[in-house]
């Protein structure tokens, strides 16, 4: 699939990192399409950035500062993949909307569980692909 997409994660959970790498492989993204927040290479005219994040309520400072800089010039759209609460996702959405980028309303919530559980089950992979294809990519501006 030829789409300018990046997957950035703001968590140390192995499962979220594996999900990011699964998306990279599935959508045949470039070598540096997966990175942590803040990324080594800044976002520049990305069509979509998928943020894989984990949290409960308050947004971590590094993630907050990164989201403030995600303007329309850096990325046209942001989709959230969240291991956490709806309150946390809404707090991140508010920061992104204030920065001026389009936030995909449909958030995908995943359960990462314990830090040493890193495998992504086939049904989770199918749910991720379904979400990306039908809720994210089809709704791009």
Backbone bond lengths (Angstrom), bond angles and torsions (degrees), N, CA, C in turn:
res aa  C-N    CA-C-N  psi(-1)  N-CA   C-N-CA  omega(-1)  CA-C   N-CA-C  phi
1 X - - - 1.452 - - 1.521 108.33 -
2 X 1.288 117.65 128.68 1.458 121.85 -178.52 1.521 110.00 -97.91
3 X 1.309 115.90 90.37 1.461 121.40 176.28 1.516 107.16 -140.90
4 X 1.305 115.81 138.97 1.463 119.94 179.98 1.527 107.81 -80.80
5 X 1.335 115.00 97.93 1.458 121.96 -174.48 1.525 108.80 -130.28
6 X 1.332 115.08 144.20 1.468 121.43 171.98 1.514 107.70 -128.40
7 X 1.324 115.48 148.13 1.457 122.19 176.13 1.520 106.49 -120.54
8 X 1.324 115.76 115.56 1.451 121.60 -178.20 1.521 109.02 -118.16
9 X 1.316 116.88 136.23 1.459 120.18 -179.30 1.519 110.20 -118.14
10 X 1.321 114.79 142.72 1.463 122.26 178.86 1.523 107.93 -123.86
11 X 1.308 115.12 58.91 1.456 121.89 179.97 1.520 107.89 -161.94
12 X 1.301 115.27 155.84 1.452 119.69 176.44 1.515 112.47 -98.41
13 X 1.328 117.02 4.43 1.461 121.15 -178.42 1.525 109.98 -69.75
14 X 1.313 115.23 124.97 1.469 121.55 -176.75 1.520 112.40 -59.07
15 X 1.333 117.20 -36.66 1.457 119.84 -177.78 1.530 110.79 -64.65
16 X 1.332 117.65 -40.29 1.466 120.25 178.80 1.530 110.52 -65.65
17 X 1.319 116.64 -38.55 1.462 120.37 177.61 1.529 109.82 -65.59
18 X 1.330 116.70 -40.06 1.472 120.45 176.77 1.523 111.45 -65.34
19 X 1.329 117.48 -36.87 1.470 120.89 176.44 1.529 109.42 -63.52
20 X 1.324 117.26 -43.43 1.466 121.20 178.80 1.531 110.55 -60.12
21 X 1.322 116.43 -43.80 1.467 119.91 178.95 1.524 111.96 -69.74
22 X 1.329 117.62 -32.15 1.472 120.95 175.00 1.528 109.93 -62.40
23 X 1.343 116.72 -44.93 1.468 120.76 179.00 1.526 110.20 -61.70
24 X 1.323 116.44 -42.33 1.475 120.73 178.66 1.523 110.79 -58.45
25 X 1.319 115.74 -46.37 1.462 120.64 -178.74 1.522 111.28 -67.90
26 X 1.324 116.93 -45.11 1.467 121.73 -176.19 1.534 111.76 -63.30
27 X 1.330 116.21 -40.11 1.465 120.27 -176.40 1.527 112.78 -100.72
28 X 1.340 115.86 11.35 1.458 122.44 175.71 1.528 111.90 49.72
29 X 1.332 115.16 53.82 1.454 121.32 -178.67 1.527 110.51 -81.59
30 X 1.316 115.85 163.56 1.469 120.97 -177.46 1.529 111.75 -65.99
31 X 1.308 116.14 169.52 1.461 123.00 -174.53 1.528 112.75 -56.06
32 X 1.333 118.30 -45.76 1.460 120.40 -177.89 1.526 112.14 -100.52
33 X 1.319 117.44 34.48 1.462 121.45 178.65 1.528 112.29 -80.38
34 X 1.328 117.23 -18.52 1.460 121.53 178.70 1.521 108.10 -113.19
35 X 1.332 115.58 128.71 1.461 120.39 -179.08 1.520 108.85 -158.73
36 X 1.318 115.03 169.32 1.465 119.88 176.65 1.528 108.86 -90.04
37 X 1.328 115.58 171.40 1.461 121.86 177.85 1.513 107.64 -100.37
38 X 1.310 119.67 128.04 1.459 128.35 -5.26 1.529 110.67 -75.95
39 X 1.333 117.00 144.70 1.463 120.19 -176.23 1.526 112.61 -75.29
40 X 1.318 115.70 155.63 1.462 121.25 177.62 1.532 110.45 -63.69
41 X 1.321 116.71 -37.41 1.459 122.49 176.92 1.517 108.03 -113.63
42 X 1.328 116.47 123.14 1.460 119.47 -176.28 1.528 110.84 -67.22
43 X 1.301 115.09 156.63 1.462 121.41 178.32 1.523 108.70 -69.94
44 X 1.328 116.40 135.80 1.452 121.37 -179.25 1.523 109.19 -144.12
45 X 1.317 115.79 105.54 1.464 123.09 178.30 1.523 112.43 55.79
46 X 1.315 115.93 42.02 1.470 120.72 176.17 1.518 108.63 -74.24
47 X 1.310 115.91 145.11 1.467 119.25 175.43 1.522 109.91 -76.94
48 X 1.338 116.18 -38.93 1.461 121.21 178.78 1.524 109.45 -150.26
49 X 1.313 114.80 140.13 1.456 122.17 171.43 1.524 106.85 -119.71
50 X 1.320 116.02 124.26 1.456 121.48 174.66 1.523 106.68 -96.78
51 X 1.325 116.41 119.36 1.461 121.31 177.99 1.525 108.82 -99.18
52 X 1.319 116.39 116.67 1.463 122.75 176.17 1.526 106.86 -98.56
53 X 1.327 116.14 108.22 1.463 120.57 -171.44 1.520 111.23 -131.35
54 X 1.330 115.32 160.08 1.459 121.05 178.53 1.522 109.03 -138.72
55 X 1.328 116.20 135.35 1.461 120.46 178.71 1.504 111.62 176.10
56 X 1.325 115.35 171.82 1.468 120.11 -178.63 1.522 112.42 -108.06
57 X 1.316 119.24 -57.65 1.466 121.35 -178.10 1.521 112.55 -132.66
58 X 1.320 116.17 -63.89 1.460 120.78 -175.97 1.527 111.27 -81.41
59 X 1.326 115.12 140.84 1.458 121.76 179.35 1.529 108.47 -84.60
60 X 1.320 116.28 129.72 1.455 121.30 179.33 1.522 109.58 -60.56
61 X 1.331 115.85 149.86 1.465 121.07 -174.52 1.526 112.55 -61.15
62 X 1.324 117.87 -43.29 1.476 120.13 -178.80 1.528 110.56 -62.45
63 X 1.322 117.56 -41.87 1.466 121.30 178.21 1.522 110.64 -67.49
64 X 1.321 117.23 -42.21 1.462 121.58 179.78 1.530 110.50 -59.81
65 X 1.346 116.95 -46.82 1.466 120.81 -179.96 1.526 111.24 -63.96
66 X 1.328 117.17 -38.40 1.456 120.75 178.29 1.533 110.65 -65.13
67 X 1.333 116.77 -44.97 1.470 121.12 -178.01 1.528 111.89 -64.38
68 X 1.324 117.04 -34.08 1.464 120.67 178.80 1.527 110.78 -61.06
69 X 1.336 116.70 -31.30 1.463 121.40 -177.84 1.530 113.99 -87.36
70 X 1.324 118.33 -3.45 1.473 120.30 -179.54 1.531 109.99 -83.17
71 X 1.306 115.40 78.19 1.458 121.66 178.85 1.526 109.42 -85.57
72 X 1.327 116.36 175.24 1.470 120.45 178.24 1.522 111.97 -62.93
73 X 1.325 117.98 -26.70 1.456 121.18 178.79 1.529 110.81 -70.71
74 X 1.322 117.41 -28.97 1.463 121.02 -178.19 1.523 111.86 -88.60
75 X 1.318 116.34 -40.42 1.463 120.56 177.16 1.517 109.53 -151.80
76 X 1.307 115.59 137.19 1.456 119.83 -179.43 1.522 111.73 -78.38
77 X 1.334 117.37 -31.79 1.464 121.71 -174.71 1.523 110.51 -143.44
78 X 1.331 115.32 147.62 1.458 121.61 175.70 1.522 108.18 -130.44
79 X 1.336 115.92 132.55 1.465 122.03 175.14 1.527 107.46 -116.68
80 X 1.334 116.25 143.18 1.459 120.94 -177.17 1.522 111.72 -109.20
81 X 1.314 114.57 131.16 1.462 124.07 174.04 1.531 104.20 -117.14
82 X 1.332 117.19 109.96 1.466 120.96 -165.62 1.520 112.38 -120.76
83 X 1.334 114.89 131.27 1.458 122.35 166.49 1.518 104.71 -105.85
84 X 1.316 116.06 89.97 1.459 119.52 -176.33 1.514 111.70 168.47
85 X 1.314 114.34 -158.66 1.461 121.08 -174.00 1.524 111.63 -92.09
86 X 1.316 114.74 163.34 1.458 120.79 176.41 1.530 110.32 -66.88
87 X 1.328 116.84 -33.76 1.470 121.11 176.98 1.519 110.51 -59.85
88 X 1.324 116.18 -44.62 1.465 121.57 178.78 1.531 110.45 -61.48
89 X 1.322 116.83 -47.22 1.466 121.16 179.46 1.530 110.93 -60.36
90 X 1.329 117.18 -41.92 1.465 121.19 179.38 1.521 111.78 -65.88
91 X 1.342 117.50 -36.23 1.466 120.78 177.17 1.528 110.60 -64.11
92 X 1.328 116.89 -42.71 1.468 120.72 178.40 1.530 109.97 -66.97
93 X 1.328 117.13 -41.72 1.470 121.07 178.04 1.526 111.10 -57.35
94 X 1.330 116.56 -44.46 1.466 120.97 -179.04 1.526 111.15 -60.71
95 X 1.322 117.35 -42.24 1.466 120.99 178.75 1.529 110.02 -63.02
96 X 1.328 116.73 -44.60 1.465 121.10 -178.75 1.526 111.68 -65.45
97 X 1.320 117.06 -42.30 1.465 120.18 179.45 1.520 111.07 -64.37
98 X 1.329 117.36 -38.34 1.464 120.52 177.26 1.524 111.44 -64.86
99 X 1.327 117.48 -28.84 1.462 121.32 177.72 1.527 111.31 -73.38
100 X 1.327 116.98 -20.87 1.456 120.48 175.32 1.513 115.82 107.31
101 X 1.307 118.60 0.02 1.455 119.98 179.65 1.529 110.18 -87.45
102 X 1.312 116.45 159.17 1.457 121.26 176.46 1.528 108.69 -82.31
103 X 1.321 116.68 127.74 1.459 121.60 178.84 1.521 108.11 -106.31
104 X 1.323 116.28 125.85 1.458 121.12 176.56 1.522 107.45 -67.35
105 X 1.304 116.95 124.46 1.469 121.17 -173.74 1.524 113.21 -67.58
106 X 1.308 117.40 -33.00 1.461 120.98 -177.23 1.531 109.66 -79.59
107 X 1.319 115.82 107.87 1.465 122.54 179.87 1.526 108.37 -94.24
108 X 1.338 115.95 138.10 1.462 119.80 175.20 1.524 108.25 -98.07
109 X 1.323 115.45 120.19 1.467 121.04 178.21 1.525 108.77 -97.92
110 X 1.331 115.63 131.39 1.458 121.90 177.76 1.525 108.39 -125.13
111 X 1.307 115.36 154.83 1.468 121.44 176.34 1.521 107.95 -109.33
112 X 1.318 115.58 115.11 1.467 119.29 -179.47 1.514 112.22 -91.63
113 X 1.304 118.02 -25.32 1.458 120.58 177.43 1.510 113.02 66.39
114 X 1.309 115.68 -142.68 1.460 121.85 -175.89 1.526 111.23 -68.59
115 X 1.344 116.78 147.95 1.468 120.44 -175.84 1.524 115.07 -58.62
116 X 1.337 118.01 -28.95 1.460 119.47 -176.94 1.522 112.74 -87.41
117 X 1.334 118.20 -6.37 1.465 121.26 175.47 1.527 108.06 -86.67
118 X 1.319 116.13 107.25 1.461 119.33 -171.11 1.519 114.35 -117.76
119 X 1.316 118.69 -9.43 1.461 119.08 -174.77 1.530 111.39 -76.39
120 X 1.320 114.39 145.52 1.458 121.75 176.90 1.523 106.60 -106.17
121 X 1.323 116.01 114.04 1.465 121.55 -176.16 1.535 110.82 -68.63
122 X 1.326 116.84 155.09 1.479 120.30 179.76 1.534 112.92 -57.10
123 X 1.325 117.94 -37.74 1.473 119.26 179.18 1.531 110.92 -69.54
124 X 1.336 117.78 -30.99 1.462 120.89 174.89 1.526 110.25 -70.16
125 X 1.325 116.61 -40.47 1.460 120.72 176.76 1.526 110.53 -60.34
126 X 1.327 116.72 -43.56 1.473 121.19 179.40 1.525 110.53 -63.21
127 X 1.331 117.45 -40.51 1.469 121.04 179.31 1.523 111.12 -65.71
128 X 1.323 116.92 -38.04 1.463 121.34 179.02 1.523 110.67 -65.94
129 X 1.324 117.04 -46.13 1.466 121.32 179.50 1.528 110.54 -64.05
130 X 1.310 117.05 -42.16 1.467 121.55 178.27 1.528 110.02 -60.90
131 X 1.320 116.90 -46.26 1.468 121.90 179.28 1.530 110.44 -61.15
132 X 1.331 116.77 -48.02 1.464 119.64 -179.00 1.524 112.09 -63.60
133 X 1.327 116.47 -45.95 1.470 119.52 -177.42 1.517 112.54 -69.10
134 X 1.341 116.62 -48.71 1.473 120.62 -170.12 1.520 114.93 -92.21
135 X 1.307 118.39 -30.82 1.465 120.03 -175.76 1.530 112.25 -103.36
136 X 1.317 117.56 -28.06 1.459 120.34 -174.43 1.529 110.85 -102.33
137 X 1.298 117.93 -66.24 1.466 121.64 -173.46 1.523 111.69 -62.76
138 X 1.323 118.12 -39.85 1.465 121.03 179.64 1.522 113.61 -69.55
139 X 1.346 117.71 -16.35 1.455 120.25 -177.68 1.535 112.62 -105.18
140 X 1.332 117.68 9.59 1.464 120.44 -176.64 1.511 112.04 -64.85
141 X 1.331 113.83 145.65 1.468 120.09 178.03 1.511 109.64 -95.57
